[in-house]
Amino acid sequence: MAPSAIAASGDTLWAAYAEINTLVKYNANSMREELRIGGSSSPFGNPTAIFPAGSKLFVCNSETNDIWKIDTTNYKTELYYEFEEPLL
């Protein structure tokens, strides 16, 4: 399965997998998976874009028309913004 979005932040690669509503953190040096956020009880709805900003990560979801914010220091996730219009 191919990722729907990829973003680099330091020695970390983040990949979004829209089909399974999951965000995966990879070590960029070893390409080993380090963390998974989402799955069957995921806050994501078809994640299609990832934007790193310092210690925050913003994930755009085209199915739920919202953006989720993840604090990469403690992996707390919270709804950042919800749109009435579809996100592409």
N, CA, C and O atoms as a CHARMM CRD file, in Angstrom:
* protein
*
  352
    1    1 MET  N      0.83900  -1.16100   0.00000 PROA 1      0.00000
    2    1 MET  CA     0.00000   0.00000   0.00000 PROA 1      0.00000
    3    1 MET  C      0.89600   1.24000   0.00000 PROA 1      0.00000
    4    1 MET  O      1.84100   1.33600   0.78200 PROA 1      0.00000
    5    2 ALA  N      0.59300   2.16100  -0.86500 PROA 2      0.00000
    6    2 ALA  CA     1.38000   3.38400  -0.99400 PROA 2      0.00000
    7    2 ALA  C      0.82200   4.47600  -0.08400 PROA 2      0.00000
    8    2 ALA  O     -0.39100   4.56900   0.10300 PROA 2      0.00000
    9    3 PRO  N      1.69400   5.29400   0.47700 PROA 3      0.00000
   10    3 PRO  CA     1.21100   6.39800   1.31000 PROA 3      0.00000
   11    3 PRO  C      0.51600   7.46900   0.47300 PROA 3      0.00000
   12    3 PRO  O      0.84600   7.67400  -0.69600 PROA 3      0.00000
   13    4 SER  N     -0.44100   8.14100   1.08400 PROA 4      0.00000
   14    4 SER  CA    -1.13400   9.23700   0.41400 PROA 4      0.00000
   15    4 SER  C     -0.39500  10.55800   0.60200 PROA 4      0.00000
   16    4 SER  O     -0.63300  11.51500  -0.13400 PROA 4      0.00000
   17    5 ALA  N      0.50300  10.61100   1.58900 PROA 5      0.00000
   18    5 ALA  CA     1.31200  11.81700   1.83900 PROA 5      0.00000
   19    5 ALA  C      2.54400  11.42300   2.63800 PROA 5      0.00000
   20    5 ALA  O      2.52300  10.47800   3.42600 PROA 5      0.00000
   21    6 ILE  N      3.63200  12.18000   2.41200 PROA 6      0.00000
   22    6 ILE  CA     4.88100  11.97900   3.14700 PROA 6      0.00000
   23    6 ILE  C      5.44000  13.34500   3.51800 PROA 6      0.00000
   24    6 ILE  O      5.37700  14.28300   2.72200 PROA 6      0.00000
   25    7 ALA  N      5.98800  13.46000   4.72700 PROA 7      0.00000
   26    7 ALA  CA     6.63500  14.69300   5.16700 PROA 7      0.00000
   27    7 ALA  C      7.88200  14.32900   5.96100 PROA 7      0.00000
   28    7 ALA  O      7.89500  13.35200   6.70900 PROA 7      0.00000
   29    8 ALA  N      8.93200  15.13100   5.78600 PROA 8      0.00000
   30    8 ALA  CA    10.18300  14.93400   6.51800 PROA 8      0.00000
   31    8 ALA  C     10.29800  15.98900   7.61100 PROA 8      0.00000
   32    8 ALA  O      9.95000  17.15300   7.41300 PROA 8      0.00000
   33    9 SER  N     10.79100  15.56000   8.75800 PROA 9      0.00000
   34    9 SER  CA    11.02500  16.46400   9.87900 PROA 9      0.00000
   35    9 SER  C     12.24300  15.94800  10.64500 PROA 9      0.00000
   36    9 SER  O     12.13600  14.98700  11.40700 PROA 9      0.00000
   37   10 GLY  N     13.40200  16.58600  10.44300 PROA 10     0.00000
   38   10 GLY  CA    14.63400  16.12500  11.07200 PROA 10     0.00000
   39   10 GLY  C     15.00900  14.75200  10.55600 PROA 10     0.00000
   40   10 GLY  O     15.08700  14.54400   9.34600 PROA 10     0.00000
   41   11 ASP  N     15.24300  13.80700  11.46500 PROA 11     0.00000
   42   11 ASP  CA    15.58200  12.44200  11.05000 PROA 11     0.00000
   43   11 ASP  C     14.35900  11.52600  11.05900 PROA 11     0.00000
   44   11 ASP  O     14.47600  10.30900  11.20300 PROA 11     0.00000
   45   12 THR  N     13.19000  12.13400  10.90400 PROA 12     0.00000
   46   12 THR  CA    11.93400  11.39700  10.90400 PROA 12     0.00000
   47   12 THR  C     11.18800  11.60100   9.59800 PROA 12     0.00000
   48   12 THR  O     11.14600  12.70900   9.06300 PROA 12     0.00000
   49   13 LEU  N     10.60600  10.53600   9.09300 PROA 13     0.00000
   50   13 LEU  CA     9.68000  10.61000   7.96600 PROA 13     0.00000
   51   13 LEU  C      8.30400  10.22600   8.48100 PROA 13     0.00000
   52   13 LEU  O      8.14700   9.22000   9.17300 PROA 13     0.00000
   53   14 TRP  N      7.31600  11.02900   8.14100 PROA 14     0.00000
   54   14 TRP  CA     5.93600  10.73800   8.48500 PROA 14     0.00000
   55   14 TRP  C      5.21200  10.34600   7.21000 PROA 14     0.00000
   56   14 TRP  O      5.36900  11.00400   6.18100 PROA 14     0.00000
   57   15 ALA  N      4.42800   9.29200   7.26500 PROA 15     0.00000
   58   15 ALA  CA     3.65900   8.85200   6.10600 PROA 15     0.00000
   59   15 ALA  C      2.20300   8.67000   6.51800 PROA 15     0.00000
   60   15 ALA  O      1.90400   8.07000   7.55100 PROA 15     0.00000
   61   16 ALA  N      1.30100   9.20000   5.69100 PROA 16     0.00000
   62   16 ALA  CA    -0.12900   9.02700   5.90900 PROA 16     0.00000
   63   16 ALA  C     -0.63000   7.94800   4.96100 PROA 16     0.00000
   64   16 ALA  O     -0.26100   7.91700   3.78700 PROA 16     0.00000
   65   17 TYR  N     -1.46200   7.07800   5.47500 PROA 17     0.00000
   66   17 TYR  CA    -2.06900   6.01200   4.68200 PROA 17     0.00000
   67   17 TYR  C     -3.58000   6.20300   4.71800 PROA 17     0.00000
   68   17 TYR  O     -4.24100   5.83500   5.68900 PROA 17     0.00000
   69   18 ALA  N     -4.11900   6.78300   3.64900 PROA 18     0.00000
   70   18 ALA  CA    -5.53100   7.14300   3.59400 PROA 18     0.00000
   71   18 ALA  C     -6.44700   5.92900   3.70900 PROA 18     0.00000
   72   18 ALA  O     -7.49200   5.99900   4.35500 PROA 18     0.00000
   73   19 GLU  N     -6.06500   4.82800   3.09200 PROA 19     0.00000
   74   19 GLU  CA    -6.91900   3.63600   3.06400 PROA 19     0.00000
   75   19 GLU  C     -7.19700   3.08000   4.46000 PROA 19     0.00000
   76   19 GLU  O     -8.25600   2.49700   4.69600 PROA 19     0.00000
   77   20 ILE  N     -6.25700   3.25600   5.37600 PROA 20     0.00000
   78   20 ILE  CA    -6.43400   2.70100   6.72600 PROA 20     0.00000
   79   20 ILE  C     -6.44300   3.78600   7.80900 PROA 20     0.00000
   80   20 ILE  O     -6.34200   3.48500   8.99800 PROA 20     0.00000
   81   21 ASN  N     -6.56400   5.06400   7.38300 PROA 21     0.00000
   82   21 ASN  CA    -6.66300   6.19800   8.31000 PROA 21     0.00000
   83   21 ASN  C     -5.56500   6.17800   9.36800 PROA 21     0.00000
   84   21 ASN  O     -5.83100   6.29000  10.56500 PROA 21     0.00000
   85   22 THR  N     -4.33800   6.03500   8.90400 PROA 22     0.00000
   86   22 THR  CA    -3.19900   5.88000   9.80700 PROA 22     0.00000
   87   22 THR  C     -2.05600   6.80300   9.42900 PROA 22     0.00000
   88   22 THR  O     -1.81600   7.06600   8.25100 PROA 22     0.00000
   89   23 LEU  N     -1.35700   7.29100  10.43800 PROA 23     0.00000
   90   23 LEU  CA    -0.14500   8.06500  10.27800 PROA 23     0.00000
   91   23 LEU  C      0.98600   7.24700  10.88800 PROA 23     0.00000
   92   23 LEU  O      0.86300   6.76200  12.01300 PROA 23     0.00000
   93   24 VAL  N      2.09700   7.08700  10.14800 PROA 24     0.00000
   94   24 VAL  CA     3.20500   6.25200  10.61400 PROA 24     0.00000
   95   24 VAL  C      4.48100   7.08600  10.66600 PROA 24     0.00000
   96   24 VAL  O      4.78800   7.83700   9.74000 PROA 24     0.00000
   97   25 LYS  N      5.21300   6.94100  11.76100 PROA 25     0.00000
   98   25 LYS  CA     6.50300   7.60900  11.93700 PROA 25     0.00000
   99   25 LYS  C      7.60500   6.59900  11.63100 PROA 25     0.00000
  100   25 LYS  O      7.63800   5.50500  12.19500 PROA 25     0.00000
  101   26 TYR  N      8.51900   6.99100  10.71400 PROA 26     0.00000
  102   26 TYR  CA     9.66200   6.15200  10.36000 PROA 26     0.00000
  103   26 TYR  C     10.95700   6.86300  10.73400 PROA 26     0.00000
  104   26 TYR  O     11.04800   8.08700  10.63600 PROA 26     0.00000
  105   27 ASN  N     11.95200   6.10300  11.16000 PROA 27     0.00000
  106   27 ASN  CA    13.29100   6.62600  11.34700 PROA 27     0.00000
  107   27 ASN  C     13.89200   6.77000   9.95600 PROA 27     0.00000
  108   27 ASN  O     13.99900   5.78300   9.22700 PROA 27     0.00000
  109   28 ALA  N     14.28500   7.97900   9.57800 PROA 28     0.00000
  110   28 ALA  CA    14.78700   8.23400   8.22100 PROA 28     0.00000
  111   28 ALA  C     16.11600   7.54200   7.95200 PROA 28     0.00000
  112   28 ALA  O     16.43700   7.27200   6.79400 PROA 28     0.00000
  113   29 ASN  N     16.88900   7.24900   8.97700 PROA 29     0.00000
  114   29 ASN  CA    18.18400   6.58700   8.78900 PROA 29     0.00000
  115   29 ASN  C     18.03900   5.07800   8.57400 PROA 29     0.00000
  116   29 ASN  O     18.70000   4.50400   7.70800 PROA 29     0.00000
  117   30 SER  N     17.18600   4.45000   9.35200 PROA 30     0.00000
  118   30 SER  CA    17.02800   2.99400   9.26100 PROA 30     0.00000
  119   30 SER  C     15.78400   2.57600   8.48000 PROA 30     0.00000
  120   30 SER  O     15.65600   1.41400   8.09500 PROA 30     0.00000
  121   31 MET  N     14.86300   3.52100   8.24400 PROA 31     0.00000
  122   31 MET  CA    13.56700   3.26900   7.59900 PROA 31     0.00000
  123   31 MET  C     12.73400   2.25300   8.37700 PROA 31     0.00000
  124   31 MET  O     11.92300   1.52700   7.80200 PROA 31     0.00000
  125   32 ARG  N     12.94200   2.21500   9.67400 PROA 32     0.00000
  126   32 ARG  CA    12.13600   1.34500  10.53600 PROA 32     0.00000
  127   32 ARG  C     10.95000   2.12800  11.09200 PROA 32     0.00000
  128   32 ARG  O     11.05400   3.31000  11.42000 PROA 32     0.00000
  129   33 GLU  N      9.83800   1.43800  11.18600 PROA 33     0.00000
  130   33 GLU  CA     8.64700   2.04300  11.75700 PROA 33     0.00000
  131   33 GLU  C      8.85400   2.22100  13.26100 PROA 33     0.00000
  132   33 GLU  O      9.29500   1.30000  13.94900 PROA 33     0.00000
  133   34 GLU  N      8.53000   3.42100  13.76600 PROA 34     0.00000
  134   34 GLU  CA     8.68900   3.71300  15.18900 PROA 34     0.00000
  135   34 GLU  C      7.36600   3.91800  15.91600 PROA 34     0.00000
  136   34 GLU  O      7.27200   3.68300  17.12000 PROA 34     0.00000
  137   35 LEU  N      6.33700   4.36000  15.17800 PROA 35     0.00000
  138   35 LEU  CA     5.07100   4.69500  15.82500 PROA 35     0.00000
  139   35 LEU  C      3.95800   4.68000  14.79800 PROA 35     0.00000
  140   35 LEU  O      4.16600   5.01200  13.63000 PROA 35     0.00000
  141   36 ARG  N      2.76500   4.28900  15.24900 PROA 36     0.00000
  142   36 ARG  CA     1.56100   4.31800  14.42200 PROA 36     0.00000
  143   36 ARG  C      0.47200   5.04800  15.18000 PROA 36     0.00000
  144   36 ARG  O      0.22800   4.76600  16.35400 PROA 36     0.00000
  145   37 ILE  N     -0.18700   5.98900  14.51000 PROA 37     0.00000
  146   37 ILE  CA    -1.32300   6.68900  15.10100 PROA 37     0.00000
  147   37 ILE  C     -2.50500   6.46700  14.16900 PROA 37     0.00000
  148   37 ILE  O     -2.41300   6.71700  12.96700 PROA 37     0.00000
  149   38 GLY  N     -3.61000   5.99800  14.72500 PROA 38     0.00000
  150   38 GLY  CA    -4.80400   5.77800  13.91100 PROA 38     0.00000
  151   38 GLY  C     -5.21800   4.33600  13.90700 PROA 38     0.00000
  152   38 GLY  O     -5.00000   3.61200  14.87800 PROA 38     0.00000
  153   39 GLY  N     -5.81800   3.91300  12.80800 PROA 39     0.00000
  154   39 GLY  CA    -6.31300   2.54600  12.69400 PROA 39     0.00000
  155   39 GLY  C     -7.82000   2.51700  12.81100 PROA 39     0.00000
  156   39 GLY  O     -8.50500   3.42000  12.33000 PROA 39     0.00000
  157   40 SER  N     -8.34300   1.47500  13.45300 PROA 40     0.00000
  158   40 SER  CA    -9.79700   1.30100  13.51100 PROA 40     0.00000
  159   40 SER  C    -10.50400   2.38600  14.32600 PROA 40     0.00000
  160   40 SER  O    -11.65700   2.70600  14.03600 PROA 40     0.00000
  161   41 SER  N     -9.85300   2.95200  15.32500 PROA 41     0.00000
  162   41 SER  CA   -10.46000   4.04200  16.11300 PROA 41     0.00000
  163   41 SER  C     -9.72800   5.35600  15.83800 PROA 41     0.00000
  164   41 SER  O     -9.45100   6.13100  16.75300 PROA 41     0.00000
  165   42 SER  N     -9.42500   5.58600  14.58600 PROA 42     0.00000
  166   42 SER  CA    -8.60900   6.72500  14.17500 PROA 42     0.00000
  167   42 SER  C     -9.35500   8.05100  14.21100 PROA 42     0.00000
  168   42 SER  O    -10.54500   8.10700  13.90000 PROA 42     0.00000
  169   43 PRO  N     -8.65300   9.12500  14.59300 PROA 43     0.00000
  170   43 PRO  CA    -9.25200  10.45600  14.46100 PROA 43     0.00000
  171   43 PRO  C     -9.20500  10.94700  13.01100 PROA 43     0.00000
  172   43 PRO  O     -9.85000  11.93700  12.66600 PROA 43     0.00000
  173   44 PHE  N     -8.43900  10.25000  12.16700 PROA 44     0.00000
  174   44 PHE  CA    -8.26100  10.68500  10.78700 PROA 44     0.00000
  175   44 PHE  C     -9.36100  10.12000   9.89000 PROA 44     0.00000
  176   44 PHE  O     -9.91900   9.05300  10.14500 PROA 44     0.00000
  177   45 GLY  N     -9.64900  10.87400   8.83400 PROA 45     0.00000
  178   45 GLY  CA   -10.61000  10.44400   7.83600 PROA 45     0.00000
  179   45 GLY  C    -10.03600  10.68000   6.45700 PROA 45     0.00000
  180   45 GLY  O    -10.23300  11.74300   5.86900 PROA 45     0.00000
  181   46 ASN  N     -9.32600   9.69300   5.94100 PROA 46     0.00000
  182   46 ASN  CA    -8.66600   9.78100   4.63900 PROA 46     0.00000
  183   46 ASN  C     -7.59400  10.88200   4.65200 PROA 46     0.00000
  184   46 ASN  O     -7.72100  11.87200   3.93200 PROA 46     0.00000
  185   47 PRO  N     -6.54500  10.71700   5.45800 PROA 47     0.00000
  186   47 PRO  CA    -5.48400  11.72800   5.52400 PROA 47     0.00000
  187   47 PRO  C     -4.75500  11.86200   4.18500 PROA 47     0.00000
  188   47 PRO  O     -4.25600  10.87700   3.64100 PROA 47     0.00000
  189   48 THR  N     -4.70000  13.08800   3.66200 PROA 48     0.00000
  190   48 THR  CA    -4.13600  13.30400   2.33000 PROA 48     0.00000
  191   48 THR  C     -2.97800  14.28900   2.30300 PROA 48     0.00000
  192   48 THR  O     -2.34100  14.45600   1.26300 PROA 48     0.00000
  193   49 ALA  N     -2.68800  14.94700   3.42700 PROA 49     0.00000
  194   49 ALA  CA    -1.56400  15.88400   3.46600 PROA 49     0.00000
  195   49 ALA  C     -1.03400  15.97900   4.89200 PROA 49     0.00000
  196   49 ALA  O     -1.78500  15.87900   5.86200 PROA 49     0.00000
  197   50 ILE  N      0.29900  16.17700   4.99500 PROA 50     0.00000
  198   50 ILE  CA     0.97100  16.31700   6.28900 PROA 50     0.00000
  199   50 ILE  C      1.86000  17.55100   6.21600 PROA 50     0.00000
  200   50 ILE  O      2.60800  17.72900   5.25500 PROA 50     0.00000
  201   51 PHE  N      1.77800  18.41000   7.24300 PROA 51     0.00000
  202   51 PHE  CA     2.60300  19.60600   7.29700 PROA 51     0.00000
  203   51 PHE  C      3.31900  19.68500   8.64400 PROA 51     0.00000
  204   51 PHE  O      2.67000  19.93300   9.66000 PROA 51     0.00000
  205   52 PRO  N      4.63700  19.48100   8.68200 PROA 52     0.00000
  206   52 PRO  CA     5.37300  19.63700   9.94200 PROA 52     0.00000
  207   52 PRO  C      5.66100  21.11300  10.20900 PROA 52     0.00000
  208   52 PRO  O      5.97200  21.87100   9.29100 PROA 52     0.00000
  209   53 ALA  N      5.55300  21.51200  11.47800 PROA 53     0.00000
  210   53 ALA  CA     5.86300  22.88500  11.88900 PROA 53     0.00000
  211   53 ALA  C      6.45400  22.81500  13.29600 PROA 53     0.00000
  212   53 ALA  O      5.72400  22.77700  14.28600 PROA 53     0.00000
  213   54 GLY  N      7.77200  22.79700  13.36900 PROA 54     0.00000
  214   54 GLY  CA     8.43700  22.66400  14.66000 PROA 54     0.00000
  215   54 GLY  C      8.10700  21.31900  15.28000 PROA 54     0.00000
  216   54 GLY  O      8.31300  20.27700  14.65800 PROA 54     0.00000
  217   55 SER  N      7.59700  21.33800  16.50400 PROA 55     0.00000
  218   55 SER  CA     7.24800  20.08200  17.17500 PROA 55     0.00000
  219   55 SER  C      5.78800  19.68800  16.93500 PROA 55     0.00000
  220   55 SER  O      5.27100  18.77400  17.57800 PROA 55     0.00000
  221   56 LYS  N      5.14200  20.37200  16.02300 PROA 56     0.00000
  222   56 LYS  CA     3.74500  20.06300  15.68900 PROA 56     0.00000
  223   56 LYS  C      3.67200  19.45800  14.28900 PROA 56     0.00000
  224   56 LYS  O      4.51800  19.71100  13.43200 PROA 56     0.00000
  225   57 LEU  N      2.64500  18.66200  14.09200 PROA 57     0.00000
  226   57 LEU  CA     2.39200  18.03700  12.80400 PROA 57     0.00000
  227   57 LEU  C      0.90700  18.24500  12.51700 PROA 57     0.00000
  228   57 LEU  O      0.06300  17.94500  13.36100 PROA 57     0.00000
  229   58 PHE  N      0.58800  18.75300  11.33400 PROA 58     0.00000
  230   58 PHE  CA    -0.79300  19.00100  10.95600 PROA 58     0.00000
  231   58 PHE  C     -1.18000  18.02000   9.85600 PROA 58     0.00000
  232   58 PHE  O     -0.45900  17.86900   8.87000 PROA 58     0.00000
  233   59 VAL  N     -2.31700  17.35400  10.02800 PROA 59     0.00000
  234   59 VAL  CA    -2.76200  16.32000   9.09900 PROA 59     0.00000
  235   59 VAL  C     -4.12200  16.72700   8.53000 PROA 59     0.00000
  236   59 VAL  O     -5.09100  16.88400   9.27200 PROA 59     0.00000
  237   60 CYS  N     -4.18500  16.89500   7.20100 PROA 60     0.00000
  238   60 CYS  CA    -5.43300  17.25000   6.51600 PROA 60     0.00000
  239   60 CYS  C     -6.16800  15.98000   6.11600 PROA 60     0.00000
  240   60 CYS  O     -5.56500  15.03500   5.60900 PROA 60     0.00000
  241   61 ASN  N     -7.47300  15.96700   6.34800 PROA 61     0.00000
  242   61 ASN  CA    -8.30600  14.80100   6.08000 PROA 61     0.00000
  243   61 ASN  C     -9.41900  15.16300   5.09700 PROA 61     0.00000
  244   61 ASN  O    -10.26700  16.00500   5.39100 PROA 61     0.00000
  245   62 SER  N     -9.40800  14.52500   3.93900 PROA 62     0.00000
  246   62 SER  CA   -10.38400  14.87600   2.90800 PROA 62     0.00000
  247   62 SER  C    -11.77300  14.28800   3.16100 PROA 62     0.00000
  248   62 SER  O    -12.76300  14.82500   2.66500 PROA 62     0.00000
  249   63 GLU  N    -11.86300  13.21200   3.91200 PROA 63     0.00000
  250   63 GLU  CA   -13.17100  12.60700   4.17700 PROA 63     0.00000
  251   63 GLU  C    -13.94400  13.35600   5.25800 PROA 63     0.00000
  252   63 GLU  O    -15.16300  13.49700   5.16600 PROA 63     0.00000
  253   64 THR  N    -13.25000  13.82900   6.26200 PROA 64     0.00000
  254   64 THR  CA   -13.89700  14.50200   7.39100 PROA 64     0.00000
  255   64 THR  C    -13.76900  16.01900   7.34200 PROA 64     0.00000
  256   64 THR  O    -14.27500  16.70800   8.22800 PROA 64     0.00000
  257   65 ASN  N    -13.09900  16.55000   6.31900 PROA 65     0.00000
  258   65 ASN  CA   -12.95200  17.99700   6.10800 PROA 65     0.00000
  259   65 ASN  C    -12.38400  18.71400   7.33200 PROA 65     0.00000
  260   65 ASN  O    -12.89100  19.75400   7.75300 PROA 65     0.00000
  261   66 ASP  N    -11.32300  18.13900   7.89200 PROA 66     0.00000
  262   66 ASP  CA   -10.72400  18.76000   9.06300 PROA 66     0.00000
  263   66 ASP  C     -9.20700  18.60400   9.05700 PROA 66     0.00000
  264   66 ASP  O     -8.62900  17.87800   8.24900 PROA 66     0.00000
  265   67 ILE  N     -8.59100  19.31800   9.99400 PROA 67     0.00000
  266   67 ILE  CA    -7.14600  19.23600  10.20200 PROA 67     0.00000
  267   67 ILE  C     -6.92300  18.86400  11.66100 PROA 67     0.00000
  268   67 ILE  O     -7.48500  19.47800  12.56900 PROA 67     0.00000
  269   68 TRP  N     -6.09100  17.84500  11.86700 PROA 68     0.00000
  270   68 TRP  CA    -5.72200  17.42600  13.21100 PROA 68     0.00000
  271   68 TRP  C     -4.29600  17.86900  13.50600 PROA 68     0.00000
  272   68 TRP  O     -3.43700  17.85300  12.62400 PROA 68     0.00000
  273   69 LYS  N     -4.05000  18.26200  14.74700 PROA 69     0.00000
  274   69 LYS  CA    -2.72200  18.68100  15.18400 PROA 69     0.00000
  275   69 LYS  C     -2.15900  17.61200  16.11300 PROA 69     0.00000
  276   69 LYS  O     -2.83700  17.13900  17.02500 PROA 69     0.00000
  277   70 ILE  N     -0.90800  17.24400  15.86100 PROA 70     0.00000
  278   70 ILE  CA    -0.22400  16.26500  16.70200 PROA 70     0.00000
  279   70 ILE  C      1.01400  16.93000  17.28800 PROA 70     0.00000
  280   70 ILE  O      1.82700  17.50000  16.56000 PROA 70     0.00000
  281   71 ASP  N      1.15000  16.85600  18.60100 PROA 71     0.00000
  282   71 ASP  CA     2.34900  17.33400  19.28100 PROA 71     0.00000
  283   71 ASP  C      3.35300  16.18100  19.26200 PROA 71     0.00000
  284   71 ASP  O      3.12500  15.15600  19.90300 PROA 71     0.00000
  285   72 THR  N      4.44400  16.33500  18.54600 PROA 72     0.00000
  286   72 THR  CA     5.40100  15.23300  18.38300 PROA 72     0.00000
  287   72 THR  C      6.27200  15.00200  19.61800 PROA 72     0.00000
  288   72 THR  O      7.07200  14.06600  19.62800 PROA 72     0.00000
  289   73 THR  N      6.14000  15.82200  20.65000 PROA 73     0.00000
  290   73 THR  CA     6.89400  15.58500  21.88000 PROA 73     0.00000
  291   73 THR  C      6.18100  14.58000  22.78800 PROA 73     0.00000
  292   73 THR  O      6.82400  13.85000  23.54200 PROA 73     0.00000
  293   74 ASN  N      4.82900  14.54800  22.70800 PROA 74     0.00000
  294   74 ASN  CA     4.07300  13.61400  23.56000 PROA 74     0.00000
  295   74 ASN  C      2.98400  12.84900  22.78200 PROA 74     0.00000
  296   74 ASN  O      2.28100  12.01700  23.35600 PROA 74     0.00000
  297   75 TYR  N      2.85100  13.13100  21.49100 PROA 75     0.00000
  298   75 TYR  CA     1.91100  12.48100  20.57100 PROA 75     0.00000
  299   75 TYR  C      0.44600  12.71600  20.91400 PROA 75     0.00000
  300   75 TYR  O     -0.42000  11.91700  20.55800 PROA 75     0.00000
  301   76 LYS  N      0.17900  13.80800  21.60100 PROA 76     0.00000
  302   76 LYS  CA    -1.20200  14.19700  21.87200 PROA 76     0.00000
  303   76 LYS  C     -1.81800  14.67200  20.55000 PROA 76     0.00000
  304   76 LYS  O     -1.22100  15.47100  19.82900 PROA 76     0.00000
  305   77 THR  N     -3.01200  14.17500  20.24600 PROA 77     0.00000
  306   77 THR  CA    -3.71600  14.58400  19.03400 PROA 77     0.00000
  307   77 THR  C     -4.95400  15.37700  19.41500 PROA 77     0.00000
  308   77 THR  O     -5.64400  15.06100  20.38400 PROA 77     0.00000
  309   78 GLU  N     -5.22000  16.41600  18.62900 PROA 78     0.00000
  310   78 GLU  CA    -6.42700  17.19500  18.86300 PROA 78     0.00000
  311   78 GLU  C     -6.90500  17.81200  17.55700 PROA 78     0.00000
  312   78 GLU  O     -6.11500  18.10300  16.65800 PROA 78     0.00000
  313   79 LEU  N     -8.21500  18.00400  17.47400 PROA 79     0.00000
  314   79 LEU  CA    -8.79400  18.64000  16.30900 PROA 79     0.00000
  315   79 LEU  C     -8.31700  20.08300  16.26100 PROA 79     0.00000
  316   79 LEU  O     -8.46100  20.82000  17.23600 PROA 79     0.00000
  317   80 TYR  N     -7.75300  20.48400  15.13700 PROA 80     0.00000
  318   80 TYR  CA    -7.22600  21.83800  14.98700 PROA 80     0.00000
  319   80 TYR  C     -8.24800  22.75900  14.32500 PROA 80     0.00000
  320   80 TYR  O     -8.48100  23.87700  14.78400 PROA 80     0.00000
  321   81 TYR  N     -8.85400  22.27300  13.23900 PROA 81     0.00000
  322   81 TYR  CA    -9.82600  23.09000  12.52800 PROA 81     0.00000
  323   81 TYR  C    -10.73200  22.20200  11.68800 PROA 81     0.00000
  324   81 TYR  O    -10.28400  21.20800  11.11600 PROA 81     0.00000
  325   82 GLU  N    -12.01000  22.56600  11.61700 PROA 82     0.00000
  326   82 GLU  CA   -12.96600  21.81800  10.81800 PROA 82     0.00000
  327   82 GLU  C    -13.57200  22.75600   9.77800 PROA 82     0.00000
  328   82 GLU  O    -13.98700  23.86800  10.10400 PROA 82     0.00000
  329   83 PHE  N    -13.62000  22.30300   8.53000 PROA 83     0.00000
  330   83 PHE  CA   -14.11800  23.08900   7.41300 PROA 83     0.00000
  331   83 PHE  C    -15.51300  22.61800   7.00100 PROA 83     0.00000
  332   83 PHE  O    -15.85600  21.45100   7.18600 PROA 83     0.00000
  333   84 GLU  N    -16.30900  23.51700   6.44800 PROA 84     0.00000
  334   84 GLU  CA   -17.58100  23.12500   5.86600 PROA 84     0.00000
  335   84 GLU  C    -17.37800  22.62300   4.44200 PROA 84     0.00000
  336   84 GLU  O    -18.13300  21.77800   3.96300 PROA 84     0.00000
  337   85 GLU  N    -16.35300  23.14700   3.76500 PROA 85     0.00000
  338   85 GLU  CA   -16.05900  22.76500   2.39000 PROA 85     0.00000
  339   85 GLU  C    -15.12600  21.55500   2.37000 PROA 85     0.00000
  340   85 GLU  O    -14.39200  21.32300   3.33000 PROA 85     0.00000
  341   86 PRO  N    -15.14900  20.78800   1.29200 PROA 86     0.00000
  342   86 PRO  CA   -14.22400  19.65500   1.17200 PROA 86     0.00000
  343   86 PRO  C    -12.77400  20.10700   1.07500 PROA 86     0.00000
  344   86 PRO  O    -12.48200  21.15600   0.50000 PROA 86     0.00000
  345   87 LEU  N    -11.87500  19.32400   1.63100 PROA 87     0.00000
  346   87 LEU  CA   -10.43800  19.55200   1.49700 PROA 87     0.00000
  347   87 LEU  C     -9.93800  18.65200   0.38900 PROA 87     0.00000
  348   87 LEU  O    -10.32500  17.48600   0.30800 PROA 87     0.00000
  349   88 LEU  N     -9.09800  19.17400  -0.44700 PROA 88     0.00000
  350   88 LEU  CA    -8.55300  18.35900  -1.54500 PROA 88     0.00000
  351   88 LEU  C     -7.17700  17.90800  -1.24800 PROA 88     0.00000
  352   88 LEU  O     -6.56600  17.21400  -2.06100 PROA 88     0.00000
